[in-house]
Amino acid sequence: MLPVNIFGLKNFRIFDDQQGILENFSAINLLTGTNNSGKSSIIKGLQLLKNSVSAKVFPYELDLTEQEHLLGNLENVLYKKTNKKITVSLPFNFLGMRHGHISLTYVVLSADPYRAKLRKVQLSDAQDDDIFLSFAYKNASKADKARDLRKYKKDIEEYEKLKADPTYKKRDFYIKYGIFGKPDGEPPIGLVNWSINTEKLKSILSDGLEIYDYHQDNQNDKGWLEKALEKEGFRVIPSILMSSFKPVPDRESWASFLNNGLKKKVLRGTLKVSDRDFEPPEYFYPQLDIEGVFYSSCLEILRDNLRWIDVDTNNQSNYNVIEHAFLQSMSRLEQRLFSVNYLSTVREQHVRIYNASLNTPFINLLKGFLPLQGDSTSFLNRYLKAFEIGRRLYIDFKQDYQLIFVSVIDMNGDKRELVDFGYGIKQLILLLIQICVLAEKNKREVHEYDDKGEYWRDIFEPSLLLIEEPETNLHPKWQSLLAEMFFEANKRFNIQFIIETHSEYLIRKFQNLVAAENAVDLVKIFYLRHFKNINGGNKQVEVLEIQNDGSIQFQVFDGGFFDESNNLQLSLLNIRRDNFVLEFESMKTNLEDSEEKISRLEEKIDEFDARMDISRYLASLELLFDTSKLEATTVKYLASGQFLLNTITLSSDFSPVILQYGRALENELKKVFHRVDPVKKWMLGGMQASLEKFKFGISHLNQVCSATEFRILGTVLTDVFNAPTDLLIEKIDDLRDRRNAVAHAGQIKLKEDAEQYVLDVDEFLNAWINQTK
């Protein structure tokens, strides 16, 4: 589970107070766009939440007293200065809801502009946008107080009548009026308006009960169940659902609450908050704040209106399951936010000796790495070498003097102090340290037992690292290598990354990694715009998912991001493509029709392809075929054909695509026939005729191989294929004719022709691969 998979902000810096931002994060998230478009707002918003959790004031307050993020006060971060409210949205898996998220709204008071106070809580299901729970605090107005007074007078009249009724018991007064046994005459200080979508709650708990039964039946393989339910799209997460109970639920109690406790579709009401609610729990304690009373009121509303009572089997005491589930979900959210880490620009790095007594993030980072530096095979040392910085990092802590010396042992074995490196390298070294310290901090050893036996293995608790512009002052080659480093750190150490970047090299490398590693869901790109630049249907935040072939929608990026290098790259590509098309057409017109002509045309294609990057098409073919059963040259021809299909302009001749796919077909046939006679120059027509004779006993072509060759062919086919007669040999004639036709002068093939030929060859090759032993 990702630490932060849902995140939203409203009325915070660049994000407005109406729509704001609400996005789903992935394991690796790249925030990019022009300056002042909101990238750093996301980073700083998460920093603010981490600081609030660290200060132990979350969820009651947003704490801006920690000024590492340099935001000033909270009035300074408001998008709309007249609206003093900020809303943050975060994952909240209440009762195991997979797509649950909570929106917390805080008000900024002029009396304390560094702390925003909680005033509204709203729980929603992101899957269907249903609001599940809603609680909102407001100060009581004069009208509210007058309304409450009228109600009190009416209640007192009723109370006096009931007192005079001898059949009305004392216990009945407590049931009707609460702990004081009479109407509450205190005027309201504030009101909590609330609503509960009980129909939604019933639906979730019904799914949960079904999953609970699965859970009980699969006690020995809970991990499998978790993954299987996620794959099937179940909206409840079993492990989180089960943590809602103390420690296990009573199934009868659960079913009873479903059948009897949730009869209305929606519950609504208003809870009065009076002076009495602000009284401290003990003498000498300070008076409670509104946000604390409000949060307690939310729990009171859940307790009083959703009466699912179960027994804590640890101490045989009763508890309210819904209240406990809410508290557990909030505690889990705090843990998730506590796992957020931020790599800041280090001010201390410009000195040769560091003061170890300072309690700064940088000094704590160095101390955290001290026990790890002896591992010669560490992640950090490998990437120090990959970035050509050195062999290892050396930190010398003089504890008696509270001094720290930081050096790098370079490739020659010499010691070089950190201060002597450029800014970009220093930041890169600190990033590597941060990753290693974070991994070690979250490493756990677990005991497991499966069909392989009993063993211990390391796992890593999830964490989140926020990084701003890691590419600063790095060579483009190393910017690309950063992507590999982040990719491995995520896979190996379970670290989620949110990276603010302007580096197209970083983005392009991630495209290649996603295609090569078949990691489509791992990386997301968020392109952000300043609200003044939103026009023509553009969004403030565009989400780009990298496709399995590595492609992304580059048209989403506004002018000025990829333009310069793209203009150069595309200009070169267009010149080469146009020259190739002209030369190819000239050869088709001037050369006489023959097998030699086809070979010359194929050579021209190879010459063009040799200067182009077809790697992403190679990666996409691996998703289509089991390429291990094809010749490497065959795969290259297919990738080349795909490249040409996506490069040649619509108005041009797509014959080269058909030629390349025809070559792939011919090459696979040659693989078989070279086992018959490795010296003979086999032509497509002769191979077709021999195969047709093998399968059908006859061929309309007279180029069948000799009797001796034919006998060997039968043996080879039986050795290579499971059922050689099931090969689609009957399709070769049409594929050969269509390939040969493209070499004729005056023959122009449209893109649709090429696409159909590709599909037909794919069909032939799929059967070929499936029958290959």
WOBEL-V85135 format. One record per residue. N is the residue number from 1. OMEGA is omega in radians with two decimals (* if undefined). D_CENTER is the distance of its C-alpha to the mean C-alpha in whole Angstrom. Layout:
# WOBEL-V85135
N,OMEGA,D_CENTER  N,OMEGA,D_CENTER
This chain:
# WOBEL-V85135
1,3.13,10  2,3.08,8  3,3.14,11  4,3.12,9  5,3.06,7  6,3.14,10  7,3.13,12  8,3.09,15  9,3.00,18  10,3.12,22  11,-3.13,25  12,3.13,23  13,-3.01,24  14,-3.06,23  15,-2.97,22  16,-3.06,24  17,3.14,26  18,-3.14,25  19,-3.10,22  20,3.11,20  21,3.01,16  22,-3.03,14  23,3.02,10  24,3.13,7  25,3.08,5  26,3.14,1  27,3.09,4  28,-3.04,6  29,3.13,7  30,3.09,10  31,-3.10,13  32,-3.10,16  33,-3.12,19  34,3.09,22  35,3.10,24  36,3.14,24  37,3.06,21  38,-3.13,19  39,-3.11,17  40,3.10,19  41,3.10,19  42,3.13,15  43,-3.07,16  44,3.07,19  45,3.11,18  46,3.05,16  47,-3.14,19  48,3.14,21  49,3.11,20  50,3.13,20  51,3.14,23  52,3.08,24  53,3.14,23  54,3.13,25  55,3.11,28  56,3.08,28  57,3.12,28  58,0.10,25  59,-3.04,25  60,-3.06,28  61,2.83,28  62,-2.99,26  63,-3.12,28  64,-3.13,28  65,3.05,31  66,-2.98,29  67,3.10,29  68,-3.10,27  69,3.05,25  70,-3.14,28  71,-3.05,27  72,3.07,31  73,-3.02,31  74,3.08,30  75,3.14,32  76,-3.07,31  77,-3.13,27  78,3.07,28  79,3.10,27  80,-2.98,30  81,-3.12,33  82,3.07,35  83,-3.01,32  84,-3.07,32  85,3.05,29  86,3.12,25  87,3.03,22  88,3.12,19  89,-3.01,17  90,3.11,15  91,-3.10,13  92,-3.01,17  93,-3.14,17  94,-3.11,21  95,3.09,23  96,-3.14,19  97,-3.07,18  98,-3.06,14  99,3.14,14  100,3.00,16  101,-3.10,16  102,3.06,19  103,-3.13,20  104,-3.12,23  105,-3.09,25  106,3.09,27  107,3.11,31  108,-3.13,32  109,-3.10,36  110,3.14,38  111,-3.14,40  112,-3.02,36  113,3.11,34  114,3.12,32  115,3.07,31  116,-2.98,30  117,-3.10,31  118,3.13,29  119,3.14,30  120,3.09,28  121,3.14,26  122,3.13,24  123,-3.08,22  124,3.02,20  125,-3.07,18  126,-3.10,15  127,-3.12,16  128,3.10,19  129,3.08,20  130,3.01,23  131,-3.00,24  132,3.10,25  133,3.09,26  134,3.08,28  135,-3.13,30  136,3.12,32  137,3.01,34  138,3.04,37  139,-3.12,40  140,3.10,43  141,3.07,45  142,3.13,49  143,3.11,49  144,-3.12,46  145,3.10,49  146,3.12,52  147,3.13,50  148,3.13,50  149,3.10,53  150,-3.14,54  151,-3.14,52  152,3.14,54  153,3.12,57  154,-3.14,57  155,3.14,55  156,3.09,58  157,3.13,61  158,-3.13,59  159,-3.14,59  160,3.10,62  161,-3.13,63  162,3.11,61  163,-3.13,63  164,-3.12,66  165,-3.08,65  166,-3.12,67  167,-3.09,64  168,-3.04,61  169,3.12,60  170,3.13,59  171,-3.13,56  172,3.12,55  173,3.13,55  174,3.09,52  175,-3.07,50  176,-2.98,51  177,3.12,50  178,-2.93,48  179,-3.12,49  180,3.06,52  181,3.12,54  182,-3.13,55  183,-3.12,53  184,-3.09,51  185,-3.13,53  186,3.11,51  187,-3.10,50  188,2.95,46  189,3.13,44  190,3.14,41  191,3.03,39  192,3.06,36  193,-3.04,35  194,3.02,33  195,3.14,32  196,3.09,31  197,-3.05,29  198,3.07,31  199,3.10,31  200,3.13,27  201,3.14,27  202,3.14,30  203,-3.12,27  204,-3.13,25  205,3.07,27  206,3.05,29  207,-3.13,26  208,3.13,25  209,3.09,29  210,3.14,28  211,3.09,25  212,3.11,28  213,3.05,30  214,-3.09,28  215,-3.13,27  216,-3.13,30  217,-3.09,31  218,-3.10,29  219,-3.07,29  220,-3.12,29  221,-3.10,26  222,3.12,24  223,3.11,21  224,-3.12,21  225,-3.13,22  226,-3.12,18  227,-3.12,17  228,-3.14,19  229,3.08,19  230,3.14,15  231,-3.13,15  232,3.08,18  233,3.09,16  234,-3.03,18  235,3.13,18  236,3.12,19  237,-3.01,18  238,-3.05,21  239,-3.13,21  240,3.07,20  241,-3.08,22  242,3.12,25  243,3.11,25  244,-3.04,26  245,-3.13,29  246,-0.39,32  247,3.14,32  248,-3.10,32  249,2.96,33  250,-3.01,36  251,-3.14,35  252,3.10,39  253,3.12,38  254,-3.11,34  255,3.13,36  256,3.11,39  257,3.11,36  258,-3.04,35  259,-2.99,38  260,-3.01,40  261,-3.05,38  262,-3.05,36  263,3.09,38  264,-3.14,37  265,-3.12,34  266,3.01,34  267,3.11,35  268,3.08,36  269,3.10,38  270,3.11,39  271,-3.14,40  272,3.05,42  273,-3.09,42  274,-3.12,45  275,-3.08,46  276,-3.10,47  277,-3.10,43  278,-3.13,43  279,-3.13,45  280,-3.12,44  281,-3.12,44  282,3.01,46  283,3.11,49  284,3.04,48  285,3.09,45  286,3.11,43  287,-3.13,43  288,3.08,40  289,-3.13,38  290,-3.07,37  291,3.09,33  292,3.11,34  293,3.13,36  294,-3.12,34  295,3.09,31  296,3.12,34  297,3.09,35  298,3.14,32  299,3.11,32  300,3.13,36  301,3.11,35  302,-3.13,33  303,-3.00,36  304,-3.02,38  305,3.10,37  306,-2.97,35  307,3.03,37  308,-3.08,35  309,3.09,37  310,-3.09,37  311,3.02,38  312,-3.04,37  313,3.11,38  314,-3.12,38  315,3.07,41  316,3.10,42  317,3.12,41  318,3.06,40  319,3.10,37  320,-3.03,35  321,-3.08,32  322,3.11,30  323,-3.13,30  324,3.13,29  325,3.13,26  326,3.14,25  327,3.11,26  328,3.14,24  329,3.11,21  330,3.10,22  331,3.11,23  332,3.10,19  333,3.10,18  334,3.11,20  335,3.14,19  336,3.14,15  337,3.12,16  338,3.13,19  339,3.11,16  340,3.11,15  341,-3.08,17  342,3.07,18  343,-3.08,20  344,2.99,23  345,-2.98,26  346,-3.10,28  347,-3.07,32  348,-2.93,34  349,-3.07,33  350,3.08,36  351,-3.11,38  352,-3.12,40  353,-3.08,40  354,-3.12,38  355,-3.06,39  356,-3.12,37  357,3.12,39  358,-3.12,36  359,-3.13,33  360,3.10,31  361,-3.11,27  362,-3.13,28  363,3.12,31  364,3.10,29  365,3.12,27  366,3.12,30  367,3.14,31  368,-3.11,28  369,-3.06,28  370,-3.10,32  371,-3.07,32  372,-2.94,29  373,3.14,31  374,-3.11,33  375,-3.06,31  376,-3.12,32  377,-2.99,29  378,3.07,26  379,-3.11,23  380,-3.10,24  381,3.13,28  382,-3.11,26  383,2.97,24  384,3.12,27  385,-3.12,29  386,3.11,27  387,3.09,27  388,3.14,30  389,-3.11,31  390,-3.10,33  391,-3.09,33  392,3.10,32  393,3.12,32  394,3.09,35  395,-3.14,35  396,-3.10,38  397,3.08,39  398,-2.97,42  399,-3.13,42  400,-3.09,46  401,-3.12,45  402,3.13,42  403,3.13,41  404,3.06,38  405,-3.10,38  406,-3.12,35  407,3.01,36  408,3.02,34  409,-3.01,36  410,-3.06,36  411,3.13,37  412,-3.12,41  413,3.12,40  414,-3.13,41  415,3.12,40  416,-3.06,39  417,-3.09,38  418,-3.07,34  419,-3.09,36  420,3.09,37  421,3.07,34  422,-3.06,33  423,-3.08,30  424,-3.14,27  425,3.13,28  426,3.13,29  427,3.12,25  428,3.11,24  429,3.12,26  430,3.08,25  431,3.11,21  432,3.10,22  433,-3.11,24  434,3.14,21  435,-3.11,19  436,3.13,21  437,3.13,23  438,3.13,19  439,-3.12,19  440,3.14,23  441,-3.05,22  442,-3.13,20  443,3.08,22  444,3.07,23  445,-3.09,26  446,3.14,26  447,-3.10,29  448,3.12,28  449,3.08,30  450,-3.07,30  451,3.09,32  452,3.13,32  453,-3.10,34  454,-3.11,33  455,3.04,31  456,3.06,29  457,3.12,25  458,2.96,23  459,-3.13,20  460,3.07,17  461,-3.10,16  462,3.07,13  463,-3.10,13  464,3.11,12  465,3.10,13  466,-3.07,14  467,3.10,16  468,3.02,18  469,3.14,19  470,-3.09,19  471,-3.04,21  472,3.08,24  473,3.08,27  474,3.06,26  475,3.13,27  476,3.13,25  477,-3.12,25  478,3.03,24  479,3.09,21  480,-3.13,20  481,3.07,20  482,-3.12,18  483,3.12,15  484,-3.13,17  485,3.12,17  486,-3.12,13  487,-3.14,12  488,-3.12,15  489,3.10,14  490,-3.09,11  491,-3.01,12  492,-3.00,16  493,3.10,15  494,3.12,12  495,3.01,11  496,-3.12,8  497,2.91,9  498,-2.94,10  499,3.01,12  500,-3.05,15  501,2.96,17  502,-3.00,19  503,3.05,20  504,3.13,20  505,3.10,20  506,-3.12,17  507,-3.12,15  508,3.12,17  509,3.08,17  510,3.07,13  511,-3.14,15  512,-3.13,17  513,3.13,15  514,3.13,13  515,-3.07,16  516,-3.05,18  517,-3.11,15  518,-3.05,14  519,-3.00,11  520,-3.03,10  521,-2.99,6  522,-2.99,5  523,3.02,6  524,3.07,6  525,3.10,10  526,3.11,11  527,-3.05,15  528,3.08,17  529,2.93,21  530,-3.05,24  531,3.13,25  532,-3.10,28  533,3.13,27  534,3.13,25  535,3.07,28  536,3.12,28  537,3.09,25  538,3.10,23  539,3.08,20  540,3.09,19  541,3.07,16  542,-3.14,15  543,-3.14,11  544,3.05,11  545,-3.13,9  546,-3.10,11  547,-3.05,14  548,3.05,15  549,3.11,18  550,-3.06,16  551,3.01,17  552,3.14,16  553,-3.08,18  554,-3.11,20  555,3.09,22  556,-3.09,19  557,3.10,20  558,3.10,23  559,3.08,26  560,3.14,26  561,3.11,23  562,-2.94,23  563,-2.95,27  564,-3.13,29  565,3.11,28  566,3.13,27  567,3.11,31  568,-3.09,32  569,-3.11,30  570,3.10,30  571,3.11,34  572,3.13,35  573,-3.11,33  574,3.12,35  575,-3.13,38  576,-3.13,38  577,-3.09,37  578,3.09,40  579,3.13,42  580,-3.12,41  581,3.13,42  582,-3.12,45  583,3.14,46  584,-3.14,45  585,3.12,47  586,3.12,50  587,3.11,50  588,-3.08,50  589,-2.95,53  590,-3.14,55  591,3.09,54  592,-3.13,56  593,3.11,55  594,3.04,54  595,3.12,52  596,3.12,52  597,3.11,51  598,3.13,48  599,3.13,47  600,3.11,48  601,3.10,45  602,3.09,43  603,3.12,44  604,3.09,43  605,-3.14,40  606,3.13,39  607,3.11,40  608,-3.10,38  609,-3.06,35  610,-3.12,36  611,-3.09,35  612,3.12,31  613,-3.14,28  614,-3.02,27  615,-3.10,25  616,3.10,22  617,3.02,24  618,3.14,25  619,-3.11,21  620,3.11,21  621,3.13,25  622,3.07,23  623,-3.09,21  624,-3.07,25  625,2.86,27  626,-2.99,28  627,3.10,29  628,3.14,31  629,3.08,33  630,3.04,34  631,3.13,36  632,3.12,34  633,3.09,36  634,-3.13,35  635,3.12,31  636,3.11,32  637,3.14,34  638,3.12,32  639,3.10,29  640,3.11,32  641,3.11,33  642,3.10,29  643,3.14,29  644,3.14,32  645,-3.10,31  646,-3.08,28  647,-3.10,31  648,-3.12,34  649,-3.03,35  650,-3.07,36  651,-3.07,39  652,-3.11,40  653,-3.12,41  654,3.11,38  655,3.14,41  656,3.11,39  657,-3.12,36  658,3.11,39  659,-3.10,40  660,3.11,37  661,3.04,36  662,3.09,40  663,3.13,40  664,3.10,37  665,-3.11,39  666,-3.12,43  667,3.10,41  668,3.09,40  669,3.14,44  670,3.11,45  671,3.13,43  672,-3.03,45  673,3.06,49  674,3.03,48  675,3.06,49  676,3.09,52  677,-3.06,53  678,-3.08,51  679,-3.04,54  680,3.08,54  681,-3.08,53  682,3.10,51  683,-3.06,51  684,-3.12,48  685,3.14,51  686,3.12,53  687,3.11,50  688,-3.09,50  689,-3.12,53  690,3.12,53  691,3.11,50  692,3.11,52  693,3.13,55  694,-3.04,53  695,-3.01,51  696,-3.13,54  697,-3.09,57  698,3.04,58  699,3.12,56  700,3.08,57  701,3.13,57  702,-3.11,60  703,-3.10,58  704,-3.14,57  705,-3.10,57  706,-3.11,60  707,3.14,61  708,3.12,61  709,-3.10,57  710,3.11,57  711,3.12,57  712,3.14,55  713,3.13,52  714,3.13,53  715,-3.12,52  716,-3.12,49  717,3.13,47  718,3.12,48  719,-3.02,47  720,-2.99,43  721,3.08,43  722,3.14,43  723,-3.03,44  724,3.13,45  725,3.10,47  726,3.05,44  727,-3.07,42  728,-3.08,42  729,-3.12,45  730,-3.12,47  731,-3.03,44  732,-3.07,45  733,-3.13,48  734,-3.14,46  735,3.11,43  736,-3.14,46  737,-3.11,48  738,3.08,45  739,-3.11,44  740,-3.06,48  741,-3.05,48  742,-3.13,46  743,-3.11,48  744,3.08,51  745,3.11,52  746,3.12,51  747,3.10,48  748,-3.14,45  749,3.12,42  750,3.11,39  751,3.13,36  752,3.10,36  753,-3.13,39  754,-3.13,36  755,3.12,33  756,3.12,36  757,3.10,37  758,3.13,34  759,-3.10,33  760,3.09,37  761,3.08,36  762,3.14,33  763,3.13,35  764,-3.08,37  765,3.09,35  766,3.09,33  767,3.12,36  768,-3.13,38  769,-3.09,34  770,-3.13,35  771,-3.13,38  772,-3.12,38  773,*,39
